[in-house]
Amino acid sequence: MSGPATPQALHDMLRKIQEPKGYFFNKDMDMTMPLLESLLVNKQRYGYMACPCRLALGEFEKDRDIVCPCVYREDDVKEYGACFCGLYVSQAWNDDEIPHDIVPERRPPEKLFG
Amino acid sequence: MSDDSNEVKLFALSTCVHCKNTKQYLEEHGVDYKCVFVDQLEGDERKAVLEEIRAHNPKLSFPTLVCGNGRVIVGFHKEDIKEALQL
């Protein structure tokens, strides 16, 4: 498997790419690290980093919308300050300037059946 | 066939941290529950379980906690779980 092998290496690599875009890792490392570890598990399992908190089909074309960062992240972070799984958040979210609400699922349920 | 309708059932994903936190919370409070890791199911078995979840949570998101008393909690809502299961 090419690419970062550990959650910490993945964290360090992604952070440089995502922060300039306004997406920060959840300051709660008890959330961020397990989620990054699960991304590596899914990369191993499916060949791509499917969202750890969504049910992947294991077919890239059908899972493309939930390959991290998912297509729903932008709207979720805009509306709730966090993505569905809580890996990426806004600066305001990390600074506790906005409430930490649980993000509802935007993904159409039919996608789970392929 | 035994009637398991009042059983506490957690539909989860093995990779989901919210599911992990929900499991931990239930275990910390000694709740007797059944956990189904849907990402570890395949084919018709997975489809059947998805249909079962859909009856409780049309969005098919995880975790979905079916409390056995008619209450369904989607997401790791600690206070709702506490109240629904009277913990």
N, CA and C atoms of all chains as a GROMACS GRO file, in nm:
protein
  603
    1MET      N    1   0.086  -0.118   0.000
    1MET     CA    2   0.000   0.000   0.000
    1MET      C    3   0.091   0.124   0.000
    2SER      N    4   0.080   0.209  -0.103
    2SER     CA    5   0.163   0.329  -0.110
    2SER      C    6   0.103   0.437  -0.022
    3GLY      N    7   0.180   0.547   0.004
    3GLY     CA    8   0.126   0.656   0.084
    3GLY      C    9   0.159   0.636   0.231
    4PRO      N   10   0.117   0.734   0.313
    4PRO     CA   11   0.150   0.731   0.457
    4PRO      C   12   0.103   0.601   0.521
    5ALA      N   13   0.188   0.546   0.609
    5ALA     CA   14   0.153   0.414   0.666
    5ALA      C   15   0.092   0.427   0.805
    6THR      N   16   0.112   0.542   0.870
    6THR     CA   17   0.061   0.556   1.007
    6THR      C   18  -0.035   0.675   1.013
    7PRO      N   19  -0.128   0.670   1.112
    7PRO     CA   20  -0.220   0.784   1.129
    7PRO      C   21  -0.146   0.916   1.145
    8GLN      N   22  -0.036   0.913   1.219
    8GLN     CA   23   0.039   1.039   1.240
    8GLN      C   24   0.099   1.090   1.109
    9ALA      N   25   0.152   1.000   1.029
    9ALA     CA   26   0.211   1.041   0.900
    9ALA      C   27   0.101   1.095   0.809
   10LEU      N   28  -0.014   1.030   0.811
   10LEU     CA   29  -0.128   1.076   0.731
   10LEU      C   30  -0.173   1.214   0.779
   11HIS      N   31  -0.179   1.229   0.911
   11HIS     CA   32  -0.218   1.357   0.971
   11HIS      C   33  -0.123   1.468   0.922
   12ASP      N   34   0.005   1.443   0.932
   12ASP     CA   35   0.104   1.546   0.896
   12ASP      C   36   0.097   1.580   0.748
   13MET      N   37   0.076   1.479   0.665
   13MET     CA   38   0.070   1.503   0.520
   13MET      C   39  -0.057   1.581   0.484
   14LEU      N   40  -0.170   1.536   0.534
   14LEU     CA   41  -0.298   1.597   0.495
   14LEU      C   42  -0.312   1.740   0.551
   15ARG      N   43  -0.257   1.759   0.669
   15ARG     CA   44  -0.274   1.888   0.734
   15ARG      C   45  -0.220   2.002   0.646
   16LYS      N   46  -0.104   1.975   0.585
   16LYS     CA   47  -0.040   2.076   0.497
   16LYS      C   48  -0.129   2.108   0.378
   17ILE      N   49  -0.204   2.009   0.334
   17ILE     CA   50  -0.287   2.027   0.214
   17ILE      C   51  -0.421   2.093   0.251
   18GLN      N   52  -0.480   2.049   0.361
   18GLN     CA   53  -0.618   2.088   0.393
   18GLN      C   54  -0.629   2.222   0.468
   19GLU      N   55  -0.538   2.251   0.555
   19GLU     CA   56  -0.552   2.376   0.632
   19GLU      C   57  -0.555   2.500   0.543
   20PRO      N   58  -0.467   2.508   0.442
   20PRO     CA   59  -0.476   2.625   0.354
   20PRO      C   60  -0.614   2.639   0.287
   21LYS      N   61  -0.686   2.527   0.279
   21LYS     CA   62  -0.820   2.534   0.217
   21LYS      C   63  -0.927   2.569   0.321
   22GLY      N   64  -0.885   2.581   0.447
   22GLY     CA   65  -0.982   2.617   0.551
   22GLY      C   66  -1.041   2.497   0.623
   23TYR      N   67  -0.980   2.381   0.604
   23TYR     CA   68  -1.029   2.260   0.672
   23TYR      C   69  -0.924   2.216   0.773
   24PHE      N   70  -0.965   2.210   0.899
   24PHE     CA   71  -0.871   2.178   1.006
   24PHE      C   72  -0.909   2.043   1.067
   25PHE      N   73  -0.809   1.973   1.120
   25PHE     CA   74  -0.843   1.849   1.190
   25PHE      C   75  -0.909   1.884   1.322
   26ASN      N   76  -1.006   1.801   1.360
   26ASN     CA   77  -1.073   1.813   1.488
   26ASN      C   78  -0.968   1.818   1.599
   27LYS      N   79  -0.976   1.919   1.685
   27LYS     CA   80  -0.873   1.936   1.789
   27LYS      C   81  -0.874   1.816   1.887
   28ASP      N   82  -0.987   1.746   1.894
   28ASP     CA   83  -0.997   1.628   1.982
   28ASP      C   84  -0.927   1.511   1.914
   29MET      N   85  -0.804   1.486   1.956
   29MET     CA   86  -0.725   1.380   1.893
   29MET      C   87  -0.786   1.240   1.918
   30ASP      N   88  -0.874   1.230   2.018
   30ASP     CA   89  -0.943   1.102   2.042
   30ASP      C   90  -1.047   1.077   1.934
   31MET      N   91  -1.076   1.179   1.855
   31MET     CA   92  -1.163   1.163   1.738
   31MET      C   93  -1.075   1.151   1.613
   32THR      N   94  -0.983   1.248   1.599
   32THR     CA   95  -0.904   1.258   1.475
   32THR      C   96  -0.819   1.135   1.449
   33MET      N   97  -0.747   1.089   1.549
   33MET     CA   98  -0.655   0.977   1.525
   33MET      C   99  -0.726   0.846   1.490
   34PRO      N  100  -0.831   0.808   1.565
   34PRO     CA  101  -0.903   0.688   1.524
   34PRO      C  102  -0.963   0.699   1.384
   35LEU      N  103  -1.010   0.819   1.349
   35LEU     CA  104  -1.068   0.837   1.215
   35LEU      C  105  -0.959   0.822   1.108
   36LEU      N  106  -0.840   0.878   1.133
   36LEU     CA  107  -0.731   0.865   1.036
   36LEU      C  108  -0.688   0.719   1.026
   37GLU      N  109  -0.688   0.650   1.141
   37GLU     CA  110  -0.653   0.507   1.140
   37GLU      C  111  -0.755   0.430   1.058
   38SER      N  112  -0.883   0.465   1.073
   38SER     CA  113  -0.988   0.396   0.997
   38SER      C  114  -0.978   0.424   0.848
   39LEU      N  115  -0.931   0.544   0.813
   39LEU     CA  116  -0.909   0.575   0.671
   39LEU      C  117  -0.803   0.481   0.614
   40LEU      N  118  -0.699   0.454   0.693
   40LEU     CA  119  -0.593   0.362   0.648
   40LEU      C  120  -0.648   0.220   0.639
   41VAL      N  121  -0.736   0.183   0.733
   41VAL     CA  122  -0.800   0.050   0.728
   41VAL      C  123  -0.881   0.037   0.599
   42ASN      N  124  -0.957   0.142   0.568
   42ASN     CA  125  -1.040   0.135   0.447
   42ASN      C  126  -0.955   0.138   0.321
   43LYS      N  127  -0.844   0.209   0.326
   43LYS     CA  128  -0.752   0.210   0.210
   43LYS      C  129  -0.701   0.068   0.187
   44GLN      N  130  -0.670   0.001   0.294
   44GLN     CA  131  -0.621  -0.139   0.287
   44GLN      C  132  -0.733  -0.229   0.236
   45ARG      N  133  -0.855  -0.206   0.285
   45ARG     CA  134  -0.968  -0.295   0.256
   45ARG      C  135  -1.021  -0.272   0.115
   46TYR      N  136  -1.036  -0.145   0.075
   46TYR     CA  137  -1.102  -0.116  -0.053
   46TYR      C  138  -1.006  -0.064  -0.160
   47GLY      N  139  -0.888  -0.015  -0.115
   47GLY     CA  140  -0.796   0.045  -0.211
   47GLY      C  141  -0.811   0.196  -0.218
   48TYR      N  142  -0.903   0.248  -0.139
   48TYR     CA  143  -0.922   0.394  -0.134
   48TYR      C  144  -0.978   0.429   0.005
   49MET      N  145  -0.962   0.557   0.041
   49MET     CA  146  -0.998   0.597   0.178
   49MET      C  147  -1.146   0.634   0.185
   50ALA      N  148  -1.229   0.534   0.191
   50ALA     CA  149  -1.372   0.556   0.208
   50ALA      C  150  -1.398   0.612   0.348
   51CYS      N  151  -1.496   0.699   0.357
   51CYS     CA  152  -1.532   0.760   0.486
   51CYS      C  153  -1.554   0.651   0.591
   52PRO      N  154  -1.489   0.666   0.708
   52PRO     CA  155  -1.499   0.561   0.810
   52PRO      C  156  -1.639   0.549   0.871
   53CYS      N  157  -1.720   0.654   0.855
   53CYS     CA  158  -1.851   0.653   0.921
   53CYS      C  159  -1.965   0.633   0.821
   54ARG      N  160  -1.931   0.586   0.703
   54ARG     CA  161  -2.034   0.553   0.604
   54ARG      C  162  -2.007   0.413   0.550
   55LEU      N  163  -2.114   0.349   0.508
   55LEU     CA  164  -2.104   0.213   0.458
   55LEU      C  165  -2.059   0.217   0.312
   56ALA      N  166  -1.938   0.166   0.286
   56ALA     CA  167  -1.885   0.164   0.149
   56ALA      C  168  -1.928   0.034   0.081
   57LEU      N  169  -1.941   0.040  -0.051
   57LEU     CA  170  -1.975  -0.080  -0.129
   57LEU      C  171  -1.849  -0.154  -0.172
   58GLY      N  172  -1.737  -0.082  -0.173
   58GLY     CA  173  -1.613  -0.147  -0.216
   58GLY      C  174  -1.589  -0.134  -0.364
   59GLU      N  175  -1.675  -0.053  -0.430
   59GLU     CA  176  -1.654  -0.026  -0.573
   59GLU      C  177  -1.631   0.125  -0.587
   60PHE      N  178  -1.511   0.163  -0.636
   60PHE     CA  179  -1.470   0.304  -0.632
   60PHE      C  180  -1.574   0.396  -0.698
   61GLU      N  181  -1.621   0.356  -0.817
   61GLU     CA  182  -1.714   0.444  -0.888
   61GLU      C  183  -1.840   0.472  -0.805
   62LYS      N  184  -1.885   0.368  -0.735
   62LYS     CA  185  -2.009   0.384  -0.656
   62LYS      C  186  -1.984   0.450  -0.522
   63ASP      N  187  -1.861   0.448  -0.478
   63ASP     CA  188  -1.825   0.509  -0.348
   63ASP      C  189  -1.756   0.644  -0.366
   64ARG      N  190  -1.745   0.690  -0.487
   64ARG     CA  191  -1.666   0.811  -0.516
   64ARG      C  192  -1.709   0.929  -0.428
   65ASP      N  193  -1.840   0.939  -0.400
   65ASP     CA  194  -1.889   1.054  -0.324
   65ASP      C  195  -1.844   1.050  -0.177
   66ILE      N  196  -1.807   0.929  -0.128
   66ILE     CA  197  -1.766   0.922   0.013
   66ILE      C  198  -1.616   0.894   0.028
   67VAL      N  199  -1.541   0.908  -0.081
   67VAL     CA  200  -1.396   0.898  -0.067
   67VAL      C  201  -1.347   1.026   0.000
   68CYS      N  202  -1.273   1.012   0.110
   68CYS     CA  203  -1.236   1.126   0.191
   68CYS      C  204  -1.134   1.214   0.118
   69PRO      N  205  -1.149   1.350   0.115
   69PRO     CA  206  -1.262   1.424   0.169
   69PRO      C  207  -1.388   1.406   0.083
   70CYS      N  208  -1.498   1.376   0.149
   70CYS     CA  209  -1.622   1.343   0.076
   70CYS      C  210  -1.680   1.467   0.010
   71VAL      N  211  -1.772   1.444  -0.082
   71VAL     CA  212  -1.831   1.557  -0.156
   71VAL      C  213  -1.926   1.638  -0.066
   72TYR      N  214  -1.959   1.578   0.049
   72TYR     CA  215  -2.055   1.645   0.138
   72TYR      C  216  -1.985   1.737   0.237
   73ARG      N  217  -1.850   1.728   0.244
   73ARG     CA  218  -1.774   1.804   0.346
   73ARG      C  219  -1.798   1.954   0.334
   74GLU      N  220  -1.794   2.006   0.215
   74GLU     CA  221  -1.804   2.152   0.199
   74GLU      C  222  -1.934   2.204   0.260
   75ASP      N  223  -2.046   2.146   0.222
   75ASP     CA  224  -2.175   2.193   0.276
   75ASP      C  225  -2.185   2.168   0.426
   76ASP      N  226  -2.136   2.052   0.471
   76ASP     CA  227  -2.144   2.020   0.615
   76ASP      C  228  -2.062   2.119   0.698
   77VAL      N  229  -1.941   2.147   0.653
   77VAL     CA  230  -1.856   2.239   0.731
   77VAL      C  231  -1.913   2.380   0.725
   78LYS      N  232  -1.971   2.414   0.611
   78LYS     CA  233  -2.032   2.548   0.598
   78LYS      C  234  -2.150   2.561   0.696
   79GLU      N  235  -2.232   2.453   0.705
   79GLU     CA  236  -2.355   2.460   0.786
   79GLU      C  237  -2.331   2.428   0.934
   80TYR      N  238  -2.246   2.328   0.960
   80TYR     CA  239  -2.230   2.279   1.098
   80TYR      C  240  -2.091   2.304   1.155
   81GLY      N  241  -1.998   2.344   1.067
   81GLY     CA  242  -1.860   2.365   1.114
   81GLY      C  243  -1.782   2.235   1.122
   82ALA      N  244  -1.845   2.125   1.081
   82ALA     CA  245  -1.777   1.995   1.086
   82ALA      C  246  -1.829   1.905   0.976
   83CYS      N  247  -1.746   1.812   0.932
   83CYS     CA  248  -1.793   1.714   0.834
   83CYS      C  249  -1.868   1.604   0.908
   84PHE      N  250  -1.934   1.516   0.833
   84PHE     CA  251  -2.022   1.415   0.893
   84PHE      C  252  -1.952   1.331   0.998
   85CYS      N  253  -1.826   1.292   0.969
   85CYS     CA  254  -1.762   1.202   1.065
   85CYS      C  255  -1.687   1.278   1.173
   86GLY      N  256  -1.670   1.410   1.152
   86GLY     CA  257  -1.604   1.490   1.257
   86GLY      C  258  -1.454   1.497   1.242
   87LEU      N  259  -1.402   1.454   1.129
   87LEU     CA  260  -1.257   1.462   1.109
   87LEU      C  261  -1.214   1.605   1.074
   88TYR      N  262  -1.286   1.664   0.979
   88TYR     CA  263  -1.253   1.801   0.939
   88TYR      C  264  -1.352   1.900   1.000
   89VAL      N  265  -1.296   2.010   1.050
   89VAL     CA  266  -1.381   2.112   1.112
   89VAL      C  267  -1.332   2.251   1.069
   90SER      N  268  -1.410   2.352   1.100
   90SER     CA  269  -1.370   2.489   1.070
   90SER      C  270  -1.286   2.543   1.186
   91GLN      N  271  -1.219   2.655   1.163
   91GLN     CA  272  -1.143   2.719   1.272
   91GLN      C  273  -1.240   2.758   1.384
   92ALA      N  274  -1.356   2.809   1.347
   92ALA     CA  275  -1.454   2.853   1.448
   92ALA      C  276  -1.498   2.735   1.534
   93TRP      N  277  -1.514   2.619   1.471
   93TRP     CA  278  -1.555   2.499   1.546
   93TRP      C  279  -1.446   2.465   1.648
   94ASN      N  280  -1.322   2.463   1.602
   94ASN     CA  281  -1.212   2.429   1.693
   94ASN      C  282  -1.192   2.534   1.802
   95ASP      N  283  -1.234   2.659   1.773
   95ASP     CA  284  -1.222   2.766   1.873
   95ASP      C  285  -1.347   2.774   1.961
   96ASP      N  286  -1.436   2.676   1.944
   96ASP     CA  287  -1.561   2.671   2.025
   96ASP      C  288  -1.646   2.797   2.008
   97GLU      N  289  -1.636   2.858   1.891
   97GLU     CA  290  -1.719   2.979   1.866
   97GLU      C  291  -1.856   2.940   1.814
   98ILE      N  292  -1.870   2.816   1.774
   98ILE     CA  293  -2.000   2.768   1.727
   98ILE      C  294  -2.031   2.638   1.800
   99PRO      N  295  -2.161   2.599   1.809
   99PRO     CA  296  -2.195   2.476   1.880
   99PRO      C  297  -2.141   2.353   1.807
  100HIS      N  298  -2.116   2.248   1.881
  100HIS     CA  299  -2.068   2.121   1.823
  100HIS      C  300  -2.186   2.027   1.804
  101ASP      N  301  -2.269   2.058   1.705
  101ASP     CA  302  -2.387   1.974   1.680
  101ASP      C  303  -2.347   1.847   1.606
  102ILE      N  304  -2.428   1.743   1.622
  102ILE     CA  305  -2.405   1.620   1.546
  102ILE      C  306  -2.455   1.644   1.404
  103VAL      N  307  -2.371   1.613   1.306
  103VAL     CA  308  -2.403   1.643   1.166
  103VAL      C  309  -2.492   1.533   1.108
  104PRO      N  310  -2.611   1.567   1.058
  104PRO     CA  311  -2.697   1.465   0.998
  104PRO      C  312  -2.642   1.421   0.862
  105GLU      N  313  -2.683   1.304   0.820
  105GLU     CA  314  -2.633   1.246   0.695
  105GLU      C  315  -2.700   1.309   0.573
  106ARG      N  316  -2.617   1.360   0.480
  106ARG     CA  317  -2.669   1.419   0.355
  106ARG      C  318  -2.679   1.316   0.245
  107ARG      N  319  -2.602   1.207   0.257
  107ARG     CA  320  -2.589   1.114   0.145
  107ARG      C  321  -2.721   1.042   0.120
  108PRO      N  322  -2.765   1.036  -0.005
  108PRO     CA  323  -2.890   0.965  -0.036
  108PRO      C  324  -2.878   0.817   0.002
  109PRO      N  325  -2.972   0.763   0.079
  109PRO     CA  326  -2.961   0.625   0.126
  109PRO      C  327  -2.955   0.521   0.015
  110GLU      N  328  -3.012   0.552  -0.100
  110GLU     CA  329  -3.012   0.450  -0.208
  110GLU      C  330  -2.870   0.411  -0.247
  111LYS      N  331  -2.774   0.502  -0.225
  111LYS     CA  332  -2.636   0.473  -0.265
  111LYS      C  333  -2.577   0.354  -0.189
  112LEU      N  334  -2.639   0.319  -0.076
  112LEU     CA  335  -2.586   0.208   0.001
  112LEU      C  336  -2.619   0.072  -0.062
  113PHE      N  337  -2.712   0.076  -0.160
  113PHE     CA  338  -2.752  -0.050  -0.223
  113PHE      C  339  -2.682  -0.070  -0.358
  114GLY      N  340  -2.600   0.033  -0.399
  114GLY     CA  341  -2.524   0.017  -0.523
  114GLY      C  342  -2.603   0.047  -0.648
  115MET      N  343  -3.918  -1.909   1.666
  115MET     CA  344  -3.834  -1.790   1.652
  115MET      C  345  -3.859  -1.699   1.773
  116SER      N  346  -3.750  -1.670   1.842
  116SER     CA  347  -3.770  -1.592   1.965
  116SER      C  348  -3.804  -1.448   1.928
  117ASP      N  349  -3.888  -1.384   2.017
  117ASP     CA  350  -3.926  -1.246   1.987
  117ASP      C  351  -3.818  -1.155   2.044
  118ASP      N  352  -3.734  -1.094   1.956
  118ASP     CA  353  -3.625  -1.009   2.007
  118ASP      C  354  -3.661  -0.861   1.989
  119SER      N  355  -3.791  -0.831   1.986
  119SER     CA  356  -3.831  -0.694   1.954
  119SER      C  357  -3.795  -0.598   2.067
  120ASN      N  358  -3.783  -0.650   2.195
  120ASN     CA  359  -3.748  -0.552   2.299
  120ASN      C  360  -3.598  -0.555   2.328
  121GLU      N  361  -3.522  -0.616   2.239
  121GLU     CA  362  -3.377  -0.625   2.253
  121GLU      C  363  -3.316  -0.490   2.212
  122VAL      N  364  -3.209  -0.451   2.281
  122VAL     CA  365  -3.137  -0.329   2.242
  122VAL      C  366  -3.038  -0.371   2.132
  123LYS      N  367  -3.050  -0.304   2.018
  123LYS     CA  368  -2.968  -0.344   1.902
  123LYS      C  369  -2.894  -0.223   1.847
  124LEU      N  370  -2.762  -0.237   1.827
  124LEU     CA  371  -2.681  -0.128   1.772
  124LEU      C  372  -2.632  -0.168   1.634
  125PHE      N  373  -2.673  -0.090   1.534
  125PHE     CA  374  -2.623  -0.110   1.398
  125PHE      C  375  -2.507  -0.013   1.380
  126ALA      N  376  -2.392  -0.071   1.348
  126ALA     CA  377  -2.270   0.011   1.350
  126ALA      C  378  -2.177  -0.026   1.236
  127LEU      N  379  -2.068   0.052   1.227
  127LEU     CA  380  -1.960   0.022   1.134
  127LEU      C  381  -1.834   0.003   1.216
  128SER      N  382  -1.753  -0.094   1.180
  128SER     CA  383  -1.634  -0.124   1.262
  128SER      C  384  -1.530  -0.012   1.254
  129THR      N  385  -1.542   0.075   1.155
  129THR     CA  386  -1.443   0.182   1.139
  129THR      C  387  -1.491   0.317   1.192
  130CYS      N  388  -1.614   0.322   1.245
  130CYS     CA  389  -1.674   0.451   1.281
  130CYS      C  390  -1.649   0.485   1.429
  131VAL      N  391  -1.588   0.602   1.453
  131VAL     CA  392  -1.554   0.641   1.590
  131VAL      C  393  -1.679   0.671   1.673
  132HIS      N  394  -1.784   0.724   1.608
  132HIS     CA  395  -1.909   0.751   1.681
  132HIS      C  396  -1.974   0.620   1.725
  133CYS      N  397  -1.962   0.519   1.640
  133CYS     CA  398  -2.015   0.388   1.676
  133CYS      C  399  -1.934   0.331   1.792
  134LYS      N  400  -1.804   0.349   1.786
  134LYS     CA  401  -1.715   0.299   1.893
  134LYS      C  402  -1.750   0.367   2.025
  135ASN      N  403  -1.773   0.498   2.018
  135ASN     CA  404  -1.808   0.572   2.140
  135ASN      C  405  -1.943   0.527   2.195
  136THR      N  406  -2.036   0.496   2.105
  136THR     CA  407  -2.169   0.448   2.148
  136THR      C  408  -2.155   0.314   2.218
  137LYS      N  409  -2.078   0.223   2.157
  137LYS     CA  410  -2.056   0.091   2.219
  137LYS      C  411  -1.996   0.107   2.357
  138GLN      N  412  -1.896   0.193   2.366
  138GLN     CA  413  -1.825   0.213   2.494
  138GLN      C  414  -1.922   0.264   2.600
  139TYR      N  415  -2.008   0.359   2.559
  139TYR     CA  416  -2.104   0.418   2.652
  139TYR      C  417  -2.201   0.312   2.703
  140LEU      N  418  -2.251   0.229   2.611
  140LEU     CA  419  -2.345   0.123   2.651
  140LEU      C  420  -2.275   0.026   2.746
  141GLU      N  421  -2.151  -0.008   2.716
  141GLU     CA  422  -2.080  -0.105   2.801
  141GLU      C  423  -2.048  -0.046   2.938
  142GLU      N  424  -2.012   0.083   2.940
  142GLU     CA  425  -1.984   0.149   3.068
  142GLU      C  426  -2.107   0.145   3.159
  143HIS      N  427  -2.225   0.143   3.096
  143HIS     CA  428  -2.349   0.146   3.176
  143HIS      C  429  -2.414   0.008   3.187
  144GLY      N  430  -2.336  -0.094   3.148
  144GLY     CA  431  -2.383  -0.232   3.168
  144GLY      C  432  -2.507  -0.268   3.088
  145VAL      N  433  -2.523  -0.204   2.972
  145VAL     CA  434  -2.643  -0.233   2.891
  145VAL      C  435  -2.621  -0.364   2.814
  146ASP      N  436  -2.718  -0.450   2.818
  146ASP     CA  437  -2.714  -0.575   2.742
  146ASP      C  438  -2.765  -0.543   2.601
  147TYR      N  439  -2.678  -0.553   2.502
  147TYR     CA  440  -2.719  -0.514   2.368
  147TYR      C  441  -2.654  -0.605   2.265
  148LYS      N  442  -2.711  -0.601   2.144
  148LYS     CA  443  -2.653  -0.677   2.034
  148LYS      C  444  -2.595  -0.577   1.935
  149CYS      N  445  -2.470  -0.602   1.890
  149CYS     CA  446  -2.407  -0.511   1.794
  149CYS      C  447  -2.396  -0.580   1.659
  150VAL      N  448  -2.436  -0.511   1.554
  150VAL     CA  449  -2.423  -0.565   1.417
  150VAL      C  450  -2.331  -0.470   1.339
  151PHE      N  451  -2.214  -0.518   1.301
  151PHE     CA  452  -2.123  -0.440   1.218
  151PHE      C  453  -2.160  -0.463   1.071
  152VAL      N  454  -2.231  -0.366   1.016
  152VAL     CA  455  -2.289  -0.386   0.883
  152VAL      C  456  -2.181  -0.390   0.775
  153ASP      N  457  -2.068  -0.323   0.800
  153ASP     CA  458  -1.961  -0.324   0.699
  153ASP      C  459  -1.895  -0.461   0.689
  154GLN      N  460  -1.923  -0.546   0.785
  154GLN     CA  461  -1.864  -0.680   0.782
  154GLN      C  462  -1.961  -0.784   0.724
  155LEU      N  463  -2.079  -0.736   0.679
  155LEU     CA  464  -2.176  -0.825   0.616
  155LEU      C  465  -2.166  -0.810   0.465
  156GLU      N  466  -2.212  -0.914   0.395
  156GLU     CA  467  -2.208  -0.905   0.248
  156GLU      C  468  -2.338  -0.955   0.186
  157GLY      N  469  -2.356  -0.922   0.058
  157GLY     CA  470  -2.464  -0.980  -0.021
  157GLY      C  471  -2.602  -0.965   0.039
  158ASP      N  472  -2.679  -1.074   0.033
  158ASP     CA  473  -2.820  -1.072   0.077
  158ASP      C  474  -2.831  -1.042   0.226
  159GLU      N  475  -2.734  -1.091   0.304
  159GLU     CA  476  -2.740  -1.066   0.448
  159GLU      C  477  -2.728  -0.916   0.475
  160ARG      N  478  -2.638  -0.850   0.404
  160ARG     CA  479  -2.622  -0.705   0.422
  160ARG      C  480  -2.750  -0.634   0.377
  161LYS      N  481  -2.804  -0.674   0.265
  161LYS     CA  482  -2.927  -0.608   0.213
  161LYS      C  483  -3.041  -0.624   0.314
  162ALA      N  484  -3.054  -0.744   0.370
  162ALA     CA  485  -3.163  -0.768   0.466
  162ALA      C  486  -3.147  -0.678   0.589
  163VAL      N  487  -3.024  -0.665   0.636
  163VAL     CA  488  -3.000  -0.582   0.754
  163VAL      C  489  -3.025  -0.434   0.720
  164LEU      N  490  -2.986  -0.393   0.600
  164LEU     CA  491  -3.011  -0.253   0.559
  164LEU      C  492  -3.161  -0.224   0.556
  165GLU      N  493  -3.238  -0.320   0.510
  165GLU     CA  494  -3.384  -0.302   0.509
  165GLU      C  495  -3.438  -0.292   0.652
  166GLU      N  496  -3.378  -0.371   0.740
  166GLU     CA  497  -3.421  -0.366   0.881
  166GLU      C  498  -3.390  -0.229   0.940
  167ILE      N  499  -3.271  -0.177   0.908
  167ILE     CA  500  -3.233  -0.045   0.960
  167ILE      C  501  -3.324   0.062   0.903
  168ARG      N  502  -3.352   0.050   0.773
  168ARG     CA  503  -3.432   0.153   0.705
  168ARG      C  504  -3.566   0.173   0.771
  169ALA      N  505  -3.620   0.064   0.829
  169ALA     CA  506  -3.751   0.074   0.896
  169ALA      C  507  -3.740   0.168   1.017
  170HIS      N  508  -3.622   0.175   1.074
  170HIS     CA  509  -3.601   0.259   1.193
  170HIS      C  510  -3.538   0.395   1.158
  171ASN      N  511  -3.452   0.393   1.056
  171ASN     CA  512  -3.376   0.514   1.020
  171ASN      C  513  -3.364   0.521   0.869
  172PRO      N  514  -3.459   0.590   0.805
  172PRO     CA  515  -3.463   0.595   0.659
  172PRO      C  516  -3.334   0.647   0.595
  173LYS      N  517  -3.254   0.721   0.671
  173LYS     CA  518  -3.130   0.774   0.614
  173LYS      C  519  -3.019   0.669   0.610
  174LEU      N  520  -3.042   0.557   0.679
  174LEU     CA  521  -2.943   0.448   0.680
  174LEU      C  522  -2.805   0.496   0.722
  175SER      N  523  -2.801   0.581   0.821
  175SER     CA  524  -2.672   0.630   0.872
  175SER      C  525  -2.638   0.552   1.000
  176PHE      N  526  -2.512   0.572   1.044
  176PHE     CA  527  -2.462   0.495   1.158
  176PHE      C  528  -2.401   0.588   1.261
  177PRO      N  529  -2.403   0.557   1.390
  177PRO     CA  530  -2.473   0.443   1.449
  177PRO      C  531  -2.624   0.464   1.451
  178THR      N  532  -2.695   0.353   1.441
  178THR     CA  533  -2.840   0.352   1.463
  178THR      C  534  -2.864   0.261   1.582
  179LEU      N  535  -2.919   0.317   1.690
  179LEU     CA  536  -2.943   0.241   1.812
  179LEU      C  537  -3.093   0.219   1.829
  180VAL      N  538  -3.133   0.094   1.821
  180VAL     CA  539  -3.274   0.059   1.839
  180VAL      C  540  -3.290   0.014   1.983
  181CYS      N  541  -3.368   0.090   2.060
  181CYS     CA  542  -3.368   0.071   2.205
  181CYS      C  543  -3.464  -0.037   2.254
  182GLY      N  544  -3.544  -0.094   2.165
  182GLY     CA  545  -3.632  -0.203   2.207
  182GLY      C  546  -3.759  -0.155   2.273
  183ASN      N  547  -3.767  -0.026   2.301
  183ASN     CA  548  -3.891   0.028   2.362
  183ASN      C  549  -3.956   0.126   2.265
  184GLY      N  550  -3.920   0.110   2.137
  184GLY     CA  551  -3.979   0.199   2.037
  184GLY      C  552  -3.889   0.317   2.005
  185ARG      N  553  -3.793   0.346   2.094
  185ARG     CA  554  -3.704   0.461   2.071
  185ARG      C  555  -3.590   0.420   1.977
  186VAL      N  556  -3.555   0.508   1.883
  186VAL     CA  557  -3.442   0.487   1.793
  186VAL      C  558  -3.353   0.610   1.802
  187ILE      N  559  -3.224   0.591   1.821
  187ILE     CA  560  -3.133   0.706   1.833
  187ILE      C  561  -3.027   0.695   1.723
  188VAL      N  562  -3.020   0.798   1.642
  188VAL     CA  563  -2.926   0.801   1.529
  188VAL      C  564  -2.812   0.896   1.565
  189GLY      N  565  -2.689   0.846   1.563
  189GLY     CA  566  -2.575   0.927   1.605
  189GLY      C  567  -2.547   0.905   1.752
  190PHE      N  568  -2.431   0.950   1.797
  190PHE     CA  569  -2.394   0.928   1.938
  190PHE      C  570  -2.448   1.043   2.022
  191HIS      N  571  -2.575   1.036   2.055
  191HIS     CA  572  -2.641   1.136   2.140
  191HIS      C  573  -2.646   1.081   2.283
  192LYS      N  574  -2.547   1.112   2.361
  192LYS     CA  575  -2.533   1.055   2.496
  192LYS      C  576  -2.658   1.076   2.581
  193GLU      N  577  -2.707   1.201   2.585
  193GLU     CA  578  -2.821   1.231   2.672
  193GLU      C  579  -2.946   1.156   2.627
  194ASP      N  580  -2.966   1.147   2.497
  194ASP     CA  581  -3.084   1.076   2.446
  194ASP      C  582  -3.076   0.927   2.482
  195ILE      N  583  -2.956   0.870   2.470
  195ILE     CA  584  -2.939   0.728   2.504
  195ILE      C  585  -2.966   0.707   2.653
  196LYS      N  586  -2.913   0.795   2.734
  196LYS     CA  587  -2.929   0.787   2.880
  196LYS      C  588  -3.078   0.789   2.915
  197GLU      N  589  -3.150   0.880   2.852
  197GLU     CA  590  -3.292   0.896   2.882
  197GLU      C  591  -3.371   0.778   2.827
  198ALA      N  592  -3.343   0.738   2.705
  198ALA     CA  593  -3.421   0.630   2.641
  198ALA      C  594  -3.403   0.497   2.714
  199LEU      N  595  -3.286   0.473   2.768
  199LEU     CA  596  -3.258   0.346   2.836
  199LEU      C  597  -3.261   0.360   2.988
  200GLN      N  598  -3.301   0.481   3.034
  200GLN     CA  599  -3.306   0.511   3.178
  200GLN      C  600  -3.178   0.468   3.250
  201LEU      N  601  -3.070   0.525   3.208
  201LEU     CA  602  -2.939   0.490   3.269
  201LEU      C  603  -2.904   0.588   3.381
   0.00000   0.00000   0.00000
